[in-house]
């Protein structure tokens, strides 16, 4: 391998990655990030799967459970908006590792709480780590994957979240009757510490971030990673100001600059509206169906069907978006999800059809919504990528906070399951409208070459 005599910036490194073959090192990054996102899915949905048991043990009302669900979402919002952007300054790796540590501690200690307010506080702390980590993982995968595979790899990353929820549901079904609801949180916390140890050894820093470290060991670390990809080393890094991939301002103000304002606002609205419906579904489906008379294990399985369908939908949309424009696909998926929710509300279904329709709702809603992460990762430059993704997630969490809490209030007021599904189908239609109005040349599909 011959050394490149030209200086390299973050945009030059992106071109090197785009032109190289997909390497085992990139696969390791993808697998590690997916593994962490699987744990995220287990951690977030742990409360949904244990809600009935917690409510029975402590005699909680629906609005109190709504407060527990919302506290985690508030933490996720704050983590995404105020901790995740630090990854643009200090690097993806330290923020990811710190987030995993925070999540693991929060989950483990949750297994020993004795009151609802302790539960609310610890779910909020855990949410801080989850919100910060998801934005950082999205940026990390985006920066290690070639353009031709980026949407698909980001789809696999995001599909690992509902896959984790499915895995968590089977753990919950087996563990709650035998060991109680606390065992779910303790087990998830211990798994988090194992993942932290693995990532300390194997998870690399983004080369685009290392390219900013001109006076340290950035060049050495970049060339070490390029060697693992069988790409020729670079001779030097671009001087400060030589990187033309974006402006130096990486604060939230840069996301609202005149050339990006409309795009950013449409993205935020799409996140907020679809988040409200998604978190209504993942938070309340097991509890609503349990209250409607389904046995606990079957109500948990409906949550698993929702998330399994979601995992398939995310991968499917990610693959198709390699060839078709991603925002149009998201619009179709979100509108499909709204239609399936109306059917769910209108029909009296047997268990097999209930599981099938729930999986179709998950396929459409998860597939459409989660692909917004890919949109956010693509429309912003590397030095603002985690800030852009983090603020999009953070603004979306406002809808996620409102959704489960509003559902809890509506359930407490006597609204039926069917009425809730009809109400929460409406935000999906609005989200589809905002999504199709996100305009950026970076969202155009690129044909996949034969590699």
Buried (B, 14 or more C-beta within 10 A) or exposed (E): EEEBEEBBBBBBBBEBBBEBEBBEBBEBBBEBBBBBBBBBBBBBBBBBBBBBBBBEEBEBEBEBBBBBBBBBBBBBBBBBBBBBBBBBEEBBBEBBBBBBBBBBBBBBBBBEBEEBEEBBBBBBBBBBBBBBBBBBBBBBBBBBBBBBBBBBBBBBBBBBBBBBBBBBBEBBBEBBEEEBBBBBBBBBBBBBBEBBEEBEEEBBBBBBBBBBBBEEEBBEBBBBBBEBBEBBBBEEBBEEEEBEBBEEEBEBEBBBEEEBEEBBBBBBBBBBBBBBBBBBBBBBBBBBBBBEEBEBBBBBBBBBBBBBBBBBBBBBBBBBBBEEEBBBBBBBBBBBBBBBBBBBBEEEBEEEEBBBBBBBBBBBBBBBBBBBBBBBBBBBBBBBBBBBBBBBBBBBBBBBBBBBBBBBEBBBEEBEBBEBBBBBBBBBBBBBBBBBBBEBEEBEBBEBEEE
